Amino acid sequence: MSAMKFCRECNNILYPKEDRDRRTLFFACRNCEHQEVSDNNCVYRNEVHHTAGERTQVLQDVASDPTLPRTKTVRCTLCGHGEAVFFQATARGEEGMTLFFVCCSPDCGHRWRE
């Protein structure tokens, strides 16, 4: 993992620069002339760690999305409301598309799939 580097001369931050002719990466101070060759070609790395629930989470406001189709042919098994938003997406570990439903009741928001 790349960390911030500071100038040995004036303690200002060192910024990554490249020497295209030599194909090398180095860090240079914008305040003084100090430069040092990088020991790693990674300038920035963003690691995203998800829990299982975050990967499958459907946003709560999806029921108010006017671009998604609605149906009145299904009933929510949790609250009995007769309207739901539906969309298709791939489910983890399964092939093909899965039909997802979200209850349109503002007090419920229950999600289920078929």
Disulfide bonds with the S-S distance in Angstrom:
none
